[in-house]
Amino acid sequence: MKQALFQAVILKGKSRHGKNRIQQHGDQWFVEEFGKFNGEDAMILRSERRTFKLGDNWIRDSRWVLLRDDPDFLYFN
């Protein structure tokens, strides 16, 4: 599935870890960057909502998701 920068994607948790992240940060994410994570093709996603508290500020969560066979997430356009 071809993705574009800043495109919205829907995440679905596969593992317990992934399901917990969806519960915490929501299922709507945006593609920020493409690159490699542990030698695998991947994308950095940013959560739609500000759900992570850093000091006095609420910020968006970011995470790497593998483009193929991610152990924690499935993604959809």
C-alpha positions, -999 to +999 in steps of 0.1 A: +000+000+000+016+033-011+016+061+014+023+098+010+037+123+034+011+139+057-015+114+045-039+102+072-038+065+081-059+044+105-039+022+128-052-011+142-034-029+170-022-064+164-003-071+197-012-061+232+014-033+229-002-020+197-038-022+211-027-002+242-011+025+220-044+028+200-063+031+233-040+058+246-035+079+214-064+070+191-065+053+157-060+083+134-024+091+126-005+111+100+026+101+080+055+124+089+085+107+073+098+075+055+130+058+064+145+027+079+139+013+114+162-015+124+171-020+087+135-023+076+115+001+055+092+021+078+074+053+083+071+077+113+036+084+123+022+112+144-010+110+164-039+132+155-045+144+190-022+157+217-023+128+241+012+127+257+021+151+286+057+165+286+061+188+315+032+213+314+025+207+277+005+181+259+022+168+227+014+144+199+028+109+201+052+097+173+062+062+164+079+040+138+056+016+120+072-010+096+058-009+060+057-047+059+049-071+087+049-047+117+046-068+148+023-043+166+002-025+140-019-028+108-025+004+089-051+014+064-057+045+042 
